[in-house]
Amino acid sequence: MPTLDVEKARSQFPSLKNGYIFADNAGGSQCLKDVVDRVSDYLLNTNVQLGADYSVSVESTQRVNDGMKDTAVLINASSPNEIVFGSSSTSLVENLVRAIDSDIFDDEEIIITGEHEANVGAWTKLAKRRGLACKTWAHTVLPETPNNPYAVQLAISSLTPLISAKTRLVAFTACSNILGSVVDVEAVIRRIREVAKEKGARRVEICIDCVAYAPHRRINVKKWDVDYCFFSYYKVYGTHTAVMFVRSECLNRLTSLAHHFLKVDSSPYKLQPGGPGYELIYGTTGVLPYLKSLAPSDDIDEAFNLIAEHEQNLIAPLLDFLTSAKARERGVLIVGSEHGGPTRVPTVSFVVVGKNLVKSRDVVAVFDKKGGMGIRYGHFYAYTLVASL
């Protein structure tokens, strides 16, 4: 069985050569050298306006188009025309909300998860602005760890009662950037559509937050049957830009969506006002080749399988330590599942409670004083979940 060539993977990141461990959370990744080189080459050699007939502009336009094409391959979209770039995931969802506002009736409902604010804030603001009902798919304590109130998950059984004839949109996270838990996206979407049909809902669309999912598992929009999903390339070894998948049927049906997402002059690229520079889009073309190179077969699915397998090797000793009798006695509790496996990524949060309570900032300070490793504490842009915990 093939395994991940760790040294080959690490060699692509100059930032890792000094031995420092960047473990500061799911909020970002180190950037590939090839990505930086592509950005630099674009700026130095093809930094012109797109869409013109002269050769440098033709090349520049093709480079930007390559970013759309590679992204479509990465997430298994039907066409690059379903790919939209923006400056951040938050801004992309804000634009999506404004685009479909007119296609939501006053008595319809939205369901959200209290997770990453990028996929929560815009929908809650829309509900408040329009007076819509906004329901939260809440986390429940894992049955196998009843003595740990921080060991929570999203269960389908808690979602289905929220779906009604008035449900218009469900926005949930594919992977928690606090809990490290992976949601069975395909199963959840299938169940949403089944229940919505039974209830007689007019139209139910689904928006998936893949920001914390994309570095660990492959996004597969066709297999999932999803309408909208998004992720940030700067969390998948790329440039500081974000991507939204928009199912072509949704784009074709909603003319206002085209207004918010497309250039009016019908140029062959899509870019939001205030969005990323063209060089950043071209830079993302370095990500797909890197991910494929992690598998001997050059297959993207095998590469992500190897990533998932390697992650389990990394987190096993950490989870063993944090759940040991000594750690328990010290007051350590893991936030999320205490066990490894395919439904967990190596984002591990924990608290130190009880009579020997330790403030999170003090834990971080100890590691920083030791040197060689960076971790962090905080809400990680998931205010609602952290507040509920």
Secondary structure, DSSP 8 states (H G I E B T S, - for coil): -----HHHHHTT-GGGTT--EE-S-TT-----HHHHHHHHHHHHH--S-SS-SSHHHHHHHHHHHHHHHHHHHHHT-S-GGGEEEES-HHHHHHHHHHHHGGGS-TT-EEEEESS-GGGTHHHHHHHHHHT-EEEEE--EE-TT-TT-TT-EE--HHHHGGG--TTEEEEEEESB-TTT-BB--HHHHHHHHHHHHHHHT-S--EEEEE-TTTTTTS---HHHHT-SEEEEEGGGTTS-S-EEEEE-HHHHHH-HHHHHHHS-TT--SS-B-TT---HHHHHHGGGHHHHHHHTSTT--HHHHHHHHHHHHHHHHHHHHHHHTSHHHHHHTEEEES-SS-STTB-S--EEEE-STT-B-HHHHHHHHHHH-SEE---S-TT-HHHHHH-
